[in-house]
């Protein structure tokens, strides 16, 4: 079940990356670029929920889809963070925390799966909250304007991305603590 509707939707998140990045090189006014990139990010990020829902609803779940889905999410988030750092809308330290955690936890999960202990680093609610805060912060920072004449998305985006960075550290510590007994049992 390589080419299912959910898997194709997951691939669209990966294909979206150069499109979102490319928006910032288009010859148009900055507010229009910001709006276009924001809308694209939100639409493609929403496919994360939709592809999972459809996979279950259409009985099209697969091990390949389960592998590709988090990879697509991480690519999309990391690419957006790099754009935001380039545009001076996000601190490079925040990007390093978030990207570094994604690399470290992905490697940890791979190793834990190899030793048959993947259950100890299964997705936890803390990781889901971290992802949700990131997925709100990034569009705010991409938009970089006033929403509904009231909400300063740049300010709220900065606050939320720092909260996401703190949740990122917290969730990494959580996963490492869960894995520590298995690590200790195998390191001699």
Protein Blocks (a to p, Z undefined) as FASTA:
>chain_A
ZZgfklmmmmmmmmmmmmmmmmmmcccdfklmmmmmmmmmmmmmmmmmmmmmmmmmnopa
cfklmmmmmmmmmmmmmmmmmmmmmnopacfklmmmmmmmmmmmmmmmmmmmmnopammm
gccfklmmmmmmmmmmmmmmmnopaehhlacfklmmmmmmmmmmmmmmmmmmmmmmmmmm
mmmmmpZZ
